[in-house]
Amino acid sequence: MMVLIKLVTYLILIILVLVSVAFFTLLERKVLGYIQIRKGPNKVGYAGLLQPFADAVKLFTKEQTFPTMSNFIPYYLSPVFSLFIALVCWCLMPYELGLFSFEFGVLFFLCCTSASVYSTMGAGWASNSKYSLLGCLRAVAQTISYEVSLALILLSMLFLVGGFDLGLFESYQRYCWFFILGFPLALLWFASCLAESNRTPFDFAEGESELVSGFNTEYSGGGFALIFMAEYASILFLSALFSIIFLGSCLVSVVFYVKVMFVGFCFVWVRGTLPRFRYDKLMYLAWKSFLPAALNYCIFFMSLKVFLEILLI
């Protein structure tokens, strides 16, 4: 009975996440519109509120096309797997009741982010197109490079809380946010999240003249919509994770959702403000800038934890 209740609760959570993804796309289009001094969507429904649903209906009712020379099964399954990974991540959110309790939630998150690389690689390779393959190689190289610094930043925070459970972060930040304690780390984490989700200014997989749309060149209609939804679901999840790790949020409070929307707004703000980096700067940032900084902070927090424990003894 308890398993059934948990599954129903998780199903409701997934539905709410998908609705959030729909309205987050509307928020992004509105914000980008005002940044570029125009209106954005405002025709479908009151002030454009029904625009995401109109887009969804349009995409999922379009004719399903596929390249004749593609590897059919991985071509169709890659977008599904991508969305599946993005939605599975949500089950490790530390709700106080009704959902799964993850003692090793952070490890589960790292496993899921690592697995998302395979869906990108599969989508690009199975399309059997040179452009898609180039785009997926770029995306995979970028994701793997920034995952290293992402894991090290996470490790620095784990040294402070002394466990892999995301629920520990709330109790340890009751009086002081980790955002204040490790401000440069929070900025590094945010930048790594931008790179992880292939967002501006790290959207090298979606080049201008040399590539168009990157690894999903051959996708249209439903397949494109699934990849699109997976990207935005992961953006919302990374925003929620940022709020838990650095802003010490309780998931049953309204303040938590305000923080999540502010971090999500920052994703959109960055897209409307910054230009795309030059491609040769990508690995320079990952390996010569982010990685040494994350390593230094990791050693610093490890030493700080040992020092504080010696003091308490």
VEXZA-611676 format. One record per atom (N, C-alpha, C): residue in one letter; x, y, z. Coordinates in pm, whole numbers, padded with zeros to 5 digits, always signed. Last residue first. Layout:
! residues N
aXYZ ...
END
This chain:
! residues 313
i+03631+01888+01990 i+03681+01785+02079 i+03748+01848+02202 l+03601+02124+01851 l+03487+02076+01928 l+03529+01965+02027 l+03851+02145+01723 l+03810+02247+01820 l+03699+02196+01911 i+03835+01927+01551 i+03940+01927+01655 i+03904+02028+01765 e+03628+02016+01386 e+03607+01895+01468 e+03710+01885+01580 l+03749+02236+01265 l+03632+02257+01350 l+03605+02136+01440 f+03953+02103+01118 f+03987+02203+01220 f+03873+02225+01318 v+03801+01949+00941 v+03891+01882+01035 v+03924+01977+01152 k+03673+02157+00796 k+03593+02057+00869 k+03678+01988+00976 l+03895+02286+00683 l+03806+02359+00775 l+03725+02263+00860 s+03992+02088+00511 s+04076+02133+00623 s+03992+02204+00729 m+03774+02080+00336 m+03814+01959+00405 m+03897+01994+00529 f+03778+02341+00237 f+03664+02298+00319 f+03693+02170+00396 f+04027+02331+00097 f+04003+02429+00204 f+03890+02385+00296 i+03986+02132-00093 i+04091+02112+00009 i+04068+02206+00127 c+03782+02264-00237 c+03758+02131-00181 c+03858+02103-00068 y+03910+02492-00327 y+03802+02506-00230 y+03771+02374-00161 n+04089+02368-00506 n+04139+02448-00394 n+04033+02463-00285 l+03907+02252-00690 l+04000+02168-00613 l+04050+02241-00489 a+03784+02481-00799 a+03702+02382-00726 a+03789+02292-00638 a+04010+02599-00921 a+03935+02671-00817 a+03853+02574-00732 p+04085+02401-01112 p+04176+02439-01003 p+04105+02510-00888 l+03832+02396-01268 l+03883+02279-01196 l+03983+02315-01085 f+03794+02656-01383 f+03698+02599-01288 f+03758+02488-01203 s+04046+02688-01530 s+03986+02790-01444 s+03897+02728-01337 k+04130+02479-01685 k+04233+02571-01632 k+04178+02678-01539 w+03904+02331-01760 w+04020+02262-01702 w+04121+02356-01638 a+03698+02515-01841 a+03668+02394-01764 a+03790+02342-01688 l+03823+02720-01986 l+03745+02752-01866 l+03729+02629-01777 y+03936+02567-02191 y+04022+02652-02107 y+03952+02684-01975 m+03722+02457-02316 m+03805+02367-02234 m+03901+02446-02145 l+03618+02709-02430 l+03539+02613-02354 l+03625+02528-02260 k+03755+02869-02598 k+03757+02908-02457 k+03690+02802-02368 d+03708+02782-02852 d+03838+02746-02793 d+03849+02786-02646 y+03458+02895-02913 y+03465+02753-02880 y+03598+02714-02815 r+03364+03196-02744 r+03437+03131-02853 r+03462+02986-02815 f+03031+03212-02596 f+03178+03210-02590 f+03237+03160-02721 r+02754+03420-02687 r+02815+03286-02683 r+02967+03297-02678 p+02681+03701-02467 p+02699+03638-02599 p+02760+03499-02582 l+02435+03763-02211 l+02572+03727-02251 l+02576+03670-02393 t+02153+03820-02186 t+02257+03922-02162 t+02391+03889-02226 g+01971+03617-02207 g+01939+03743-02273 g+02050+03846-02267 r+02092+03418-02051 r+02072+03395-02195 r+02045+03525-02270 v+02080+03536-01799 v+02212+03512-01860 v+02198+03493-02010 w+01801+03524-01767 w+01870+03653-01767 w+02006+03642-01834 v+01758+03250-01746 v+01701+03325-01860 v+01774+03458-01877 f+01892+03198-01507 f+01926+03122-01628 f+01881+03199-01752 c+01750+03367-01336 c+01891+03399-01364 c+01940+03323-01488 f+01508+03229-01318 f+01510+03359-01386 f+01652+03400-01423 g+01598+03018-01159 g+01553+02992-01296 g+01552+03119-01380 v+01641+03165-00924 v+01757+03100-00989 v+01723+03067-01134 f+01373+03239-00877 f+01476+03343-00896 f+01598+03285-00966 m+01247+02996-00845 m+01210+03078-00960 m+01312+03190-00984 v+01373+02913-00607 v+01388+02832-00729 v+01356+02917-00853 k+01280+03111-00430 k+01423+03099-00457 k+01448+03022-00587 v+01008+03048-00432 v+01050+03182-00475 v+01199+03179-00513 y+01019+02797-00322 y+00976+02809-00462 y+01008+02948-00518 f+01101+02861-00059 f+01181+02771-00143 f+01148+02790-00290 v+00888+03010+00040 v+01017+03077+00017 v+01105+02994-00075 v+00691+02833+00102 v+00674+02911-00021 v+00806+02978-00060 s+00804+02512+00224 s+00777+02655+00241 s+00765+02724+00105 v+00890+02256+00209 v+00747+02274+00233 v+00711+02421+00254 l+01165+02250+00181 l+01083+02226+00063 l+00934+02246+00084 c+01377+02497+00300 c+01284+02391+00341 c+01182+02373+00229 s+01707+02579+00188 s+01562+02593+00180 s+01488+02472+00234 g+01983+02699+00160 g+01925+02635+00278 g+01775+02638+00286 l+02123+02788-00052 l+02030+02883+00009 l+01948+02822+00122 f+02286+02583-00150 f+02347+02712-00116 f+02255+02809-00042 i+02125+02350-00176 i+02266+02341-00135 i+02320+02473-00084 i+01864+02434-00250 i+01884+02346-00135 i+02027+02354-00083 s+01911+02598-00474 s+01839+02653-00358 s+01862+02568-00233 f+02033+02413-00645 f+02108+02532-00603 f+02045+02591-00476 l+01814+02244-00685 l+01933+02192-00617 l+02020+02307-00566 a+01644+02411-00830 a+01600+02361-00699 a+01720+02312-00618 s+01803+02441-01058 s+01766+02559-00980 s+01723+02519-00839 l+01807+02180-01148 l+01934+02240-01104 l+01910+02367-01024 f+01534+02157-01217 f+01591+02072-01112 f+01721+02131-01058 l+01511+02343-01423 l+01432+02363-01300 l+01489+02280-01185 i+01686+02217-01605 i+01713+02355-01559 i+01639+02382-01428 s+01554+01976-01650 s+01685+01973-01582 s+01724+02112-01532 a+01331+02072-01784 a+01311+02001-01657 a+01442+01996-01579 y+01455+02173-02014 y+01394+02267-01920 y+01362+02203-01785 e+01549+01933-02133 e+01641+02044-02103 e+01582+02138-01997 a+01312+01788-02168 a+01419+01735-02081 a+01514+01845-02039 m+01178+01947-02353 m+01122+01932-02219 m+01227+01880-02121 f+01350+01907-02575 f+01325+02042-02525 f+01274+02037-02380 i+01315+01636-02619 i+01449+01688-02588 i+01439+01825-02522 l+01038+01638-02680 l+01088+01562-02565 l+01226+01609-02522 a+01031+01795-02914 a+00960+01842-02794 a+01011+01770-02669 f+01168+01634-03096 f+01226+01763-03057 f+01164+01813-02927 g+00976+01427-03110 g+01114+01400-03066 g+01184+01526-03018 g+00743+01557-03213 g+00746+01499-03078 g+00885+01475-03024 g+00898+01773-03445 g+00774+01730-03380 g+00795+01679-03239 s+01226+01643-03522 s+01118+01741-03538 s+00997+01689-03463 y+01578+01596-03561 y+01454+01574-03486 y+01353+01683-03515 e+01824+01641-03672 e+01730+01556-03749 e+01597+01533-03677 t+01960+01795-03480 t+01932+01850-03613 t+01821+01772-03684 n+02047+01759-03217 n+01907+01728-03251 n+01865+01783-03387 f+02310+01842-03181 f+02285+01698-03194 f+02142+01664-03235 g+02271+02166-03333 g+02356+02065-03270 g+02309+01923-03291 s+02148+02386-03443 s+02073+02310-03342 s+02149+02190-03286 v+02376+02381-03691 v+02244+02438-03661 v+02172+02342-03566 l+02717+02483-03719 l+02617+02382-03686 l+02483+02452-03663 e+02842+02708-03822 e+02905+02577-03846 e+02810+02461-03812 s+02695+02931-03755 s+02715+02903-03898 s+02766+02761-03922 e+02629+02869-03465 e+02556+02956-03558 e+02574+02912-03704 g+02583+02570-03256 g+02658+02677-03320 g+02575+02755-03422 e+02507+02417-03019 e+02409+02476-03111 e+02472+02595-03183 a+02709+02348-02856 a+02650+02239-02934 a+02550+02292-03037 f+02758+02573-02711 f+02844+02547-02828 f+02788+02437-02916 d+02634+02728-02503 d+02558+02648-02599 d+02638+02628-02728 f+02720+02881-02289 f+02789+02755-02315 f+02717+02669-02418 p+02602+03112-02187 p+02691+03126-02304 p+02766+02998-02340 t+02317+02921-02287 t+02402+03037-02314 t+02473+03078-02184 r+02331+02570-02187 r+02266+02700-02197 r+02367+02808-02232 n+02369+02293-02130 n+02393+02349-02265 n+02322+02482-02286 s+02366+02211-01869 s+02237+02209-01941 s+02246+02273-02080 e+02632+02247-01799 e+02573+02113-01790 e+02444+02103-01870 a+02665+02522-01814 a+02737+02437-01910 a+02674+02297-01915 l+02502+02599-01601 l+02476+02653-01735 l+02540+02564-01841 c+02638+02468-01396 c+02501+02425-01429 c+02460+02476-01568 s+02871+02617-01391 s+02880+02475-01430 s+02742+02420-01467 a+02765+02857-01294 a+02825+02854-01429 a+02836+02710-01480 f+02687+02769-01039 f+02586+02822-01132 f+02639+02817-01276 w+02935+02695-00931 w+02828+02595-00945 w+02726+02642-01048 l+03063+02943-00926 l+03119+02834-01007 l+03013+02727-01034 l+02899+03072-00739 l+02907+03124-00876 l+02962+03018-00971 a+02951+02913-00516 a+02814+02922-00566 a+02812+02973-00710 l+03222+02964-00480 l+03179+02828-00517 l+03038+02829-00574 p+03219+03231-00397 p+03279+03196-00527 p+03238+03057-00575 f+03077+03190-00142 f+03019+03269-00251 f+03084+03237-00387 g+03053+03020+00099 g+03130+02985-00022 g+03077+03056-00144 l+02900+03158+00289 l+03026+03094+00329 l+03114+03063+00208 i+02677+03237+00147 i+02762+03340+00209 i+02899+03283+00241 f+02579+02990+00073 f+02601+03091-00032 f+02694+03201+00020 f+02517+02860+00299 f+02646+02824+00238 f+02680+02920+00124 w+02363+03076+00542 w+02362+03007+00413 w+02504+02972+00369 c+02312+03029+00882 c+02398+03094+00781 c+02396+03013+00652 y+02118+02897+01030 y+02163+03029+01076 y+02249+03103+00974 r+02057+02663+00890 r+01950+02731+00964 r+01988+02874+01002 q+02206+02488+00745 q+02201+02628+00701 q+02091+02707+00771 y+02180+02232+00841 y+02311+02297+00858 y+02310+02445+00819 s+01920+02163+00765 s+01951+02177+00908 s+02083+02250+00932 e+01946+02154+00482 e+01853+02246+00545 e+01890+02271+00692 f+02129+01951+00431 f+02165+02090+00397 f+02074+02191+00465 l+02017+01705+00483 l+02112+01760+00581 l+02140+01908+00557 g+01870+01629+00263 g+01798+01682+00378 g+01888+01745+00482 l+02043+01503+00093 l+02013+01644+00067 l+01938+01710+00182 d+02297+01293+00210 d+02153+01320+00210 d+02128+01469+00190 f+02558+01232+00246 f+02512+01243+00107 f+02363+01276+00096 g+02757+01414+00496 g+02667+01308+00449 g+02620+01334+00308 g+02875+01649+00606 g+02912+01516+00654 g+02817+01405+00615 v+02863+01918+00551 v+02745+01856+00613 v+02770+01714+00662 l+03124+01970+00452 l+03068+02052+00559 l+02951+01984+00629 f+03162+01787+00250 f+03256+01786+00364 f+03198+01863+00483 l+02971+01871+00070 l+02947+01746+00144 l+03041+01733+00263 m+03089+02092-00046 m+02973+02112+00041 m+02945+01989+00127 s+03289+01961-00190 s+03326+02064-00092 s+03212+02087+00007 l+03135+01806-00363 l+03217+01739-00261 l+03258+01837-00151 l+03037+02001-00533 l+02943+01927-00449 l+03016+01859-00334 i+03274+02068-00658 i+03203+02171-00581 i+03105+02105-00484 l+03324+01822-00785 l+03418+01872-00683 l+03355+01980-00596 a+03111+01804-00966 a+03124+01703-00861 a+03216+01751-00749 l+03169+02025-01129 l+03041+02018-01059 l+03050+01920-00941 s+03411+01954-01242 s+03409+02067-01148 s+03280+02068-01066 v+03306+01738-01394 v+03418+01718-01301 v+03418+01829-01196 e+03119+01843-01565 e+03072+01755-01458 e+03180+01734-01353 y+03258+01975-01760 y+03205+02056-01651 y+03146+01973-01538 s+03332+01757-01924 s+03433+01850-01870 s+03382+01926-01750 i+03087+01641-01997 i+03183+01564-01915 i+03284+01657-01850 t+02978+01852-02151 t+02909+01802-02031 t+03005+01729-01939 q+03166+01880-02362 q+03136+01992-02272 q+03076+01942-02140 a+03151+01631-02487 a+03279+01680-02437 a+03258+01790-02333 v+02876+01632-02558 v+02928+01532-02464 v+03060+01578-02403 a+02865+01846-02742 a+02781+01848-02621 a+02835+01752-02515 r+03044+01757-02943 r+03066+01884-02871 r+02993+01884-02737 l+02910+01528-03023 l+03047+01518-02970 l+03083+01643-02890 c+02673+01635-03119 c+02666+01550-02999 c+02806+01532-02939 g+02768+01782-03342 g+02698+01850-03233 g+02697+01767-03105 l+02871+01577-03502 l+02960+01685-03454 l+02897+01755-03333 l+02631+01437-03549 l+02743+01371-03479 l+02839+01474-03424 s+02483+01624-03691 s+02433+01576-03562 s+02545+01513-03480 y+02644+01646-03918 y+02620+01764-03836 y+02574+01723-03696 k+02635+01389-04030 k+02763+01444-03985 k+02744+01562-03890 s+02394+01152-03927 s+02422+01277-03997 s+02551+01336-03942 n+02262+00949-03787 n+02345+00916-03904 n+02369+01038-03993 s+02118+00952-03557 s+02064+01030-03670 s+02139+01002-03799 a+02273+00820-03369 a+02169+00743-03437 a+02107+00819-03554 w+02440+01026-03272 w+02497+00916-03351 w+02390+00845-03433 g+02263+01199-03135 g+02349+01249-03242 g+02399+01139-03333 a+02138+01025-02951 a+02057+01105-03043 a+02140+01154-03161 g+02357+00920-02808 g+02272+00831-02888 g+02191+00908-02991 m+02454+01148-02679 m+02540+01076-02773 m+02456+00988-02866 t+02232+01206-02518 t+02282+01305-02614 t+02365+01238-02723 s+02218+00972-02367 s+02103+01008-02451 s+02145+01110-02558 y+02462+00978-02233 y+02437+00871-02330 y+02319+00903-02421 v+02445+01188-02052 v+02540+01200-02164 v+02506+01098-02273 s+02288+01103-01846 s+02225+01190-01947 s+02315+01210-02069 a+02452+00970-01670 a+02375+00889-01765 a+02313+00974-01875 s+02547+01180-01513 s+02641+01106-01598 s+02567+01027-01706 t+02316+01252-01382 t+02377+01350-01473 t+02478+01282-01566 c+02274+01014-01233 c+02176+01056-01333 c+02236+01155-01432 c+02498+01013-01063 c+02475+00900-01156 c+02381+00941-01268 l+02453+01247-00918 l+02572+01238-01003 l+02559+01124-01105 f+02215+01170-00783 f+02215+01285-00875 f+02334+01278-00971 f+02314+00964-00624 f+02210+00935-00724 f+02204+01046-00828 l+02480+01110-00457 l+02539+01009-00547 l+02441+00974-00659 v+02286+01257-00321 v+02385+01328-00403 v+02451+01232-00502 g+02140+01061-00177 g+02077+01139-00283 g+02174+01207-00376 f+02162+00847+00007 f+02273+00880-00083 f+02220+00958-00204 e+01919+00827+00126 e+02033+00853+00214 e+02155+00894+00131 f+01610+00933+00034 f+01740+00898-00022 f+01852+00932+00075 s+01289+00831+00048 s+01393+00890+00133 s+01528+00842+00083 f+01013+00917-00166 f+01124+00830-00130 f+01225+00905-00042 l+00725+01087-00015 l+00811+01043-00126 l+00926+00957-00075 g+00578+01139+00219 g+00507+01107+00095 g+00593+01061-00021 l+00758+01411+00380 l+00676+01290+00380 l+00620+01264+00241 e+00948+01606+00326 e+00942+01550+00461 e+00857+01423+00468 y+01161+01585+00038 y+01032+01619+00099 y+01020+01547+00233 p+01429+01623-00108 p+01405+01581+00032 p+01274+01633+00091 m+01436+01476-00428 m+01406+01598-00352 m+01366+01561-00208 l+01463+01253-00581 l+01554+01266-00467 l+01537+01396-00389 c+01293+01265-00794 c+01250+01182-00681 c+01346+01192-00563 w+01404+01410-01001 w+01316+01482-00908 w+01278+01398-00786 c+01538+01236-01170 c+01617+01316-01074 c+01529+01379-00965 v+01343+01150-01345 v+01382+01060-01235 v+01459+01137-01128 l+01339+01352-01537 l+01227+01341-01443 l+01260+01253-01323 a+01578+01316-01679 a+01549+01449-01622 a+01438+01441-01516 i+01546+01051-01765 i+01655+01085-01670 i+01625+01217-01600 f+01328+01089-01943 f+01317+00997-01829 f+01422+01030-01723 l+01435+01253-02139 l+01329+01306-02052 l+01313+01220-01927 s+01623+01065-02244 s+01666+01198-02197 s+01564+01257-02100 f+01461+00859-02332 f+01557+00834-02223 f+01604+00965-02161 v+01333+00994-02542 v+01254+00939-02431 v+01343+00917-02309 p+01547+01055-02714 p+01472+01164-02649 p+01390+01117-02529 s+01629+00773-02772 s+01718+00871-02707 s+01643+00989-02644 l+01445+00622-02919 l+01451+00605-02773 l+01535+00710-02702 y+01475+00685-03189 y+01348+00713-03124 y+01358+00710-02972 y+01743+00610-03233 y+01697+00744-03275 y+01568+00781-03202 p+01754+00342-03156 p+01819+00444-03070 p+01776+00586-03105 i+01580+00248-03381 i+01546+00228-03238 i+01619+00329-03148 f+01705+00333-03636 f+01568+00367-03596 f+01544+00360-03444 n+01957+00500-03748 n+01938+00379-03668 n+01808+00398-03589 s+01882+00648-04076 s+01909+00653-03931 s+01897+00515-03867 m+01820+00678-04339 m+01946+00607-04309 m+01977+00604-04159 t+01589+00830-04341 t+01582+00691-04391 t+01706+00611-04354 p+01503+01023-04056 p+01592+01001-04170 p+01592+00854-04211 f+01151+01075-03993 f+01282+01027-03949 f+01370+01003-04071 t+00859+01244-03866 t+00951+01209-03975 t+01081+01157-03916 q+00536+01263-03775 q+00665+01213-03727 q+00752+01172-03846 e+00350+01562-03811 e+00386+01431-03867 e+00525+01390-03817 k+00229+01714-03507 k+00300+01718-03636 k+00334+01577-03682 t+00132+01698-03256 t+00041+01656-03363 t+00106+01664-03502 f+00330+01795-03091 f+00296+01652-03079 f+00198+01605-03185 l+00346+02067-03165 l+00462+01979-03180 l+00422+01832-03180 k+00084+02169-03109 k+00142+02180-03244 k+00254+02078-03265 v+00063+02118-02836 v-00032+02055-02928 v+00025+02056-03069 a+00272+02285-02743 a+00276+02140-02718 a+00184+02066-02816 d+00182+02540-02821 d+00309+02487-02875 d+00315+02336-02861 a-00046+02555-02660 a-00060+02562-02806 a+00064+02505-02875 f+00077+02554-02413 f-00011+02441-02448 f-00036+02438-02599 p+00217+02800-02416 p+00290+02672-02405 p+00206+02552-02446 q-00008+02991-02443 q+00091+02971-02550 q+00168+02838-02537 l-00180+03067-02249 l-00204+02936-02310 l-00104+02902-02421 l-00101+03326-02179 l-00088+03217-02080 l-00106+03078-02141 g-00114+03568-02318 g-00029+03460-02370 g-00014+03340-02279 a-00301+03730-02194 a-00158+03768-02185 a-00065+03655-02227 y-00526+03470-02218 y-00504+03599-02152 y-00355+03623-02133 g-00477+03305-02542 g-00525+03316-02404 g-00497+03453-02345 v-00231+03409-02746 v-00306+03287-02714 v-00349+03292-02568 k-00085+03657-02745 k-00208+03641-02824 k-00294+03524-02777 n+00171+03705-02652 n+00059+03771-02583 n-00076+03753-02653 p+00516+03648-02630 p+00385+03588-02661 p+00272+03656-02584 g+00686+03975-02662 g+00682+03831-02634 g+00542+03776-02662 k+00735+04258-02695 k+00632+04205-02604 k+00647+04059-02567 r+01061+04412-02670 r+00942+04371-02745 r+00848+04301-02648 i+01334+04448-02580 i+01239+04559-02599 i+01129+04522-02700 q+01477+04233-02500 q+01500+04280-02637 q+01402+04390-02679 i+01370+04196-02248 i+01513+04229-02257 i+01544+04288-02395 y+01112+04123-02319 y+01131+04253-02255 y+01278+04295-02254 g+01171+03868-02435 g+01101+03973-02510 g+01126+04110-02451 l+01281+03730-02224 l+01366+03761-02339 l+01303+03871-02426 v+01045+03714-02069 v+01163+03787-02017 v+01255+03826-02132 k+00881+03556-02238 k+00838+03689-02194 k+00958+03774-02151 r+01029+03323-02264 r+00996+03401-02385 r+00953+03542-02351 e+01041+03240-01994 e+01164+03270-02069 e+01134+03357-02191 l+00770+03199-01936 l+00846+03299-01862 l+00971+03341-01939 l+00724+02983-02111 l+00651+03110-02130 l+00724+03224-02059 t+00887+02793-01994 t+00917+02836-02133 t+00847+02968-02164 f+00752+02768-01755 f+00888+02824-01752 f+00931+02869-01892 f+00519+02643-01825 f+00510+02785-01789 f+00648+02851-01778 a+00626+02387-01886 a+00545+02461-01984 a+00545+02611-01952 v+00745+02316-01642 v+00829+02331-01762 v+00756+02415-01866 s+00516+02291-01485 s+00614+02396-01453 s+00705+02424-01572 v+00408+02064-01602 v+00332+02190-01611 v+00426+02309-01583 l+00611+01887-01525 l+00586+01910-01668 l+00505+02038-01691 v+00580+01894-01246 v+00708+01937-01306 v+00687+01970-01453 l+00325+01786-01219 l+00347+01925-01179 l+00477+01980-01238 i+00380+01525-01306 i+00282+01607-01379 i+00303+01755-01348 i+00562+01447-01106 i+00606+01453-01246 i+00511+01542-01328 l+00393+01451-00879 l+00511+01538-00885 l+00558+01557-01028 i+00218+01246-00946 i+00165+01382-00932 i+00279+01484-00943 l+00403+01034-00933 l+00334+01063-01059 l+00278+01206-01058 y+00466+01038-00663 y+00572+01070-00760 y+00512+01105-00896 t+00218+00959-00558 t+00275+01090-00521 t+00381+01133-00622 v+00204+00702-00666 v+00102+00802-00705 v+00154+00943-00675 l+00423+00587-00533 l+00422+00594-00680 l+00322+00698-00730 k+00340+00605-00266 k+00462+00675-00310 k+00466+00691-00461 i+00115+00438-00272 i+00099+00580-00235 i+00218+00661-00285 l+00241+00194-00333 l+00142+00251-00426 l+00123+00400-00401 v+00393+00156-00104 v+00462+00168-00233 v+00369+00234-00335 m+00192+00125+00086 m+00282+00240+00095 m+00355+00266-00036 m+00082-00121+00000 m+00000+00000+00000 m+00086+00126+00000 
END
